[in-house]
């Protein structure tokens, strides 16, 4: 079951207040004008985040994007940017000038997404609170689809090497979305006709924390990003609930590996799709750039798992393809007022560095 879906976006739409000129105008370097969708430059334009091309408006509030950075060694800088246009989701993670994150429409980036369902049902894209915003925004906003988010962002602030956000996530498939979701569902069939659903929003509060060195208090692991989140329900009780932290990576992250915590070995895994109880990483083909995910085994428990997926270009994903890594954390009943917490560690570097970092994380807190 996919956590969130990337929208199919090819045509350029016109939106009031957008900071874009028509696609017929030749695109200058670092411009917010999209190149032709069939050109080789189109993918980079769509999925390489540019803060100057993104909205800083969220409903009646204005927030600048927030970037924190850490010096990993004297020649390497790690930088993470949370985006107002993505309602606090991570739109960019760079090691020096290498961008890791694919940040197109609201179903991409590095973000949290959730499902809630009842006994006898199943997770659905039509009941899918999503941090960055709703699917429909990709069709109503021009490329790179970084106009205002449907999700309601209330806090996005930096302190030291940390970023704190608070938001009410949108439903990925809203009640008014005229198109079906991945499983053929419609939002109006899964969401009651009342506030906040009628506004495109979900009845949940999401609070997140991004921490780089030295704030994460792991002085020997300056290539690590600690991500923490909590989700609080104002919804009616549901029998089942799951949370997903998913990273959409640039398409050159073609290689997939798992890391055996007991033996300290790294194993190649199928890139198409793979589920694992062992931590996983995605790397470029030369192994020089990798992103690994680690969750403490006692937190992962018996139900949560890592998952990677690679899909070729299709009309559904905007003809651009997908390369993801995620951790999915199912839980049981979620009652009104309940809060669930999540903690995930990202490791960046080359393949050997990320493997050794996951091992160090495990020895430190496993």
C-alpha positions in Angstrom: 0.0 0.0 0.0 1.5 3.3 -1.0 1.6 6.0 1.6 1.1 9.0 -0.7 1.0 9.4 -4.5 2.7 11.7 -6.8 0.3 13.6 -9.1 0.4 13.4 -12.9 1.4 16.9 -13.9 2.4 17.9 -17.4 0.4 20.9 -18.5 1.2 24.3 -17.1 -1.8 25.9 -15.2 -2.3 29.5 -14.4 -2.8 30.5 -10.8 -3.5 33.9 -9.4 -0.4 35.3 -7.7 1.9 32.7 -9.1 5.5 33.7 -9.7 5.8 32.2 -13.1 5.8 33.4 -16.7 4.4 31.4 -19.6 6.2 28.2 -20.6 6.8 29.6 -24.1 9.4 32.0 -22.8 12.9 30.4 -22.9 14.1 29.5 -19.4 17.1 31.2 -18.0 19.5 29.6 -15.6 18.1 29.5 -12.1 14.8 30.8 -13.5 11.4 29.9 -12.1 10.2 29.5 -15.7 9.6 25.8 -16.5 11.5 24.3 -19.5 9.5 22.3 -22.0 8.2 19.1 -20.3 9.8 16.9 -22.9 13.3 18.5 -22.4 16.0 16.8 -20.2 16.0 19.8 -17.9 12.3 19.4 -16.9 12.9 16.7 -14.3 15.6 18.7 -12.5 13.4 21.8 -12.6 10.4 19.9 -11.1 12.3 18.0 -8.5 15.2 20.1 -7.4 13.8 22.5 -4.8 14.3 26.2 -5.3 13.1 28.3 -2.4 12.9 31.4 -4.6 10.3 29.6 -6.7 8.1 28.6 -3.8 5.3 30.3 -2.0 5.9 31.6 1.5 2.2 32.1 2.1 0.0 29.6 4.1 -3.6 30.7 4.5 -3.3 34.2 6.2 0.2 33.5 7.5 3.6 34.0 6.0 6.7 32.0 6.8 10.2 32.1 5.2 11.7 28.7 4.4 14.0 27.4 7.1 17.5 25.9 6.6 19.7 24.3 9.2 23.2 23.0 8.4 26.1 21.1 10.0 29.7 20.8 9.1 30.3 17.1 8.7 34.0 17.5 8.2 36.1 20.4 6.9 35.1 19.8 3.3 31.5 18.6 3.7 28.3 20.5 4.6 25.0 18.9 5.3 22.0 21.2 4.9 18.2 20.6 5.4 15.4 22.9 4.3 11.8 22.8 5.4 9.4 24.5 3.0 6.4 26.7 3.6 5.0 25.5 0.3 5.2 21.9 1.6 3.7 22.9 5.0 6.9 22.2 6.9 8.0 19.0 5.0 11.6 18.6 4.1 12.0 19.8 0.5 15.8 19.7 0.3 18.6 17.7 1.9 22.0 18.6 0.4 25.5 17.3 1.0 27.6 20.0 -0.4 25.8 20.8 -3.7 24.3 17.3 -4.2 20.5 17.3 -3.8 19.1 14.1 -2.4 15.4 14.9 -2.3 13.0 14.9 -5.2 10.5 17.7 -4.4 7.9 18.1 -7.0 4.2 18.3 -6.1 2.7 17.7 -2.7 3.1 13.9 -2.9 6.9 14.0 -2.9 9.7 15.5 -0.7 10.5 14.0 2.7 7.4 14.0 4.8 4.9 12.3 7.1 1.7 10.7 5.9 -1.0 8.7 7.8 -4.0 6.4 7.3 -6.9 5.6 9.6 -9.5 2.8 8.9 -12.0 0.5 10.6 -12.1 -3.2 11.1 -13.0 -4.9 7.8 -11.6 -2.0 5.8 -8.1 -1.2 4.6 -5.8 1.8 4.3 -6.9 4.2 1.6 -5.4 7.1 -0.3 -8.8 8.8 0.3 -8.3 8.9 4.1 -4.7 9.9 4.0 -3.6 13.0 6.1 -0.5 14.2 4.3 2.0 16.7 5.7 2.8 18.6 2.5 -0.7 19.0 1.2 -3.3 17.7 -1.2 -3.0 16.0 -4.6 -5.1 18.5 -6.4 -2.5 21.3 -5.9 -0.4 19.6 -8.5 -3.0 20.3 -11.1 -4.0 23.8 -10.0 -0.4 25.2 -9.6 2.1 25.7 -12.3 5.4 23.8 -12.3 7.2 23.2 -10.0 3.9 23.1 -8.1 5.2 24.9 -5.0 2.3 27.2 -4.5 0.5 27.5 -1.2 -0.2 24.2 0.6 -3.7 23.1 1.6 -2.2 21.8 4.9 -2.4 24.5 7.5 1.0 25.5 8.9 1.1 27.3 12.2 4.7 27.1 13.3 8.0 26.7 11.4 10.9 28.0 13.4 14.6 27.5 13.8 16.5 27.3 17.1 20.2 26.5 16.7 20.5 23.5 14.5 16.9 22.5 14.9 13.6 23.2 13.2 10.2 22.9 14.9 6.9 22.8 13.0 3.2 22.5 13.9 0.5 21.9 11.3 -2.9 20.4 10.5 -2.2 18.1 7.5 -4.5 18.2 4.5 -6.2 15.1 3.2 -4.2 14.0 0.2 -7.5 13.3 -1.7 -9.9 16.0 -0.6 -13.7 15.7 -0.6 -13.9 18.0 -3.7 -11.1 16.3 -5.7 -12.9 15.1 -8.9 -10.4 12.3 -9.6 -10.2 8.9 -8.0 -7.3 7.9 -5.7 -4.9 5.1 -6.3 -7.4 2.4 -5.3 -10.3 4.0 -7.3 -11.7 5.7 -4.2 -13.1 9.2 -4.0 -12.5 11.5 -1.0 -16.2 12.3 -0.6 -16.9 8.6 0.0 -14.4 8.2 2.8 -14.7 11.6 4.6 -17.7 13.1 6.3 -19.2 16.3 5.1 -18.1 18.5 8.0 -15.2 20.7 9.1 -12.3 20.2 8.7 -12.8 17.7 5.9 -14.9 20.2 4.0 -11.9 22.6 4.0 -9.6 19.9 2.6 -8.0 19.4 6.0 -7.8 16.4 8.4 -8.7 16.3 12.1 -5.1 15.7 13.2 -2.3 17.9 14.6 1.2 17.1 13.5 4.3 18.4 15.3 7.7 17.7 14.0 11.3 18.3 15.0 14.4 18.2 12.7 17.8 18.1 14.5 21.3 18.3 13.2 24.6 18.3 15.1 25.2 19.5 17.7 21.6 19.7 18.7 20.9 15.9 18.4 23.6 15.3 21.1 25.6 12.7 19.1 28.9 14.4 18.7 30.6 11.6 16.7 27.6 11.4 14.3 27.6 14.8 12.5 26.3 13.1 9.3 23.0 12.2 11.1 19.7 14.0 11.0 17.3 13.2 13.8 13.6 13.4 12.9 10.9 13.3 15.6 7.1 13.8 15.2 3.9 13.4 17.1 0.4 13.1 15.7 -2.7 14.0 17.9 -6.2 12.9 16.9 -9.3 15.1 17.0 -11.0 12.4 14.9 -13.6 9.8 15.8 -12.0 6.5 17.0 -10.5 4.3 14.4 -9.6 0.6 14.8 -6.4 1.0 12.9 -3.9 3.8 12.3 -0.5 4.0 10.6 2.2 6.6 10.2 4.7 6.7 7.3 7.9 8.8 7.0 8.8 8.7 3.3 11.6 10.2 1.3 11.3 10.7 -2.4 14.9 10.7 -3.7 16.4 12.0 -6.9 16.2 9.4 -9.6 19.9 8.7 -9.7 19.5 7.0 -6.3 19.1 3.7 -8.1 20.7 1.2 -5.7 19.0 -0.3 -2.7 20.7 -2.0 0.3 19.7 -3.4 3.7 22.1 -3.4 6.7 22.2 -6.4 9.0 22.4 -5.1 12.5 23.7 -8.4 14.0 26.4 -9.1 11.4 27.2 -5.5 10.3 27.0 -6.5 6.6 25.3 -4.6 3.8 23.3 -6.6 1.2 22.0 -5.5 -2.2 18.2 -5.6 -2.5 15.8 -5.4 -5.5 15.2 -1.8 -6.4 11.6 -2.3 -7.6 10.2 -2.9 -4.1 11.5 -4.4 -0.9 10.3 -4.6 2.7 12.7 -5.2 5.5 13.0 -5.3 9.3 16.6 -4.3 8.8 17.6 -0.7 8.2 17.8 0.3 4.5 19.6 2.8 2.3 19.4 4.1 -1.2 22.5 5.1 -3.1 23.7 6.5 -6.4 25.2 3.8 -8.7 28.7 4.8 -7.8 28.0 4.6 -4.1 29.2 8.1 -3.4 25.9 9.4 -2.2 23.6 7.4 0.1 20.6 8.0 2.4 20.0 5.5 5.2 17.1 5.2 7.6 17.4 3.8 11.2 14.7 3.3 13.8 15.6 1.7 17.2 14.5 -1.9 17.1 12.5 -1.6 20.3 10.6 1.3 18.6 10.2 -0.5 15.3 8.6 -3.4 17.2 7.0 -6.3 15.5 4.7 -4.4 13.1 6.8 -1.5 11.7 9.1 -2.0 8.7 11.3 -0.3 6.2 10.3 -0.2 2.5 11.8 0.9 -0.7 10.2 1.3 -4.1 11.3 2.2 -7.6 8.7 2.9 -10.3 9.3 3.9 -13.9 7.6 7.0 -15.4 3.8 6.6 -15.7 0.9 9.0 -16.3 0.1 8.7 -12.6 3.5 10.0 -11.4 3.7 12.7 -13.9 6.0 10.7 -16.3 8.9 11.3 -14.0 9.4 8.0 -12.1 9.8 7.4 -8.4 12.6 6.3 -6.0 11.5 6.1 -2.4 12.6 4.9 1.0 10.3 4.9 4.0 9.5 3.5 7.4 5.9 2.4 8.0 4.6 2.2 11.6 1.2 0.6 12.0 -0.6 0.8 15.3 -3.9 -0.4 16.8 -6.9 1.7 17.8 -6.6 5.4 17.7 -9.1 7.2 19.9 -10.0 10.9 20.1 -7.3 12.8 21.9 -4.6 10.0 21.5 -1.1 11.0 20.5 1.4 8.8 18.8 5.2 9.6 18.6 7.8 8.8 16.0 11.6 9.0 15.9 13.8 8.2 12.9 17.5 8.8 12.2 18.8 9.6 8.7 22.4 9.0 7.8 24.1 10.5 4.8 27.5 9.9 3.1 29.0 7.3 0.8 27.9 3.7 1.1 30.6 2.7 3.6 30.0 5.8 5.7 26.3 5.3 5.9 26.7 1.6 6.7 29.1 2.3 9.5 26.9 5.1 10.8 23.9 2.8 11.1 26.1 0.4 13.0 27.2 3.2 15.4 23.6 4.4 15.9 22.6 0.8 16.8 25.4 0.5 19.3 24.6 3.9 20.8 20.9 3.4 21.2 19.9 0.0 20.1 
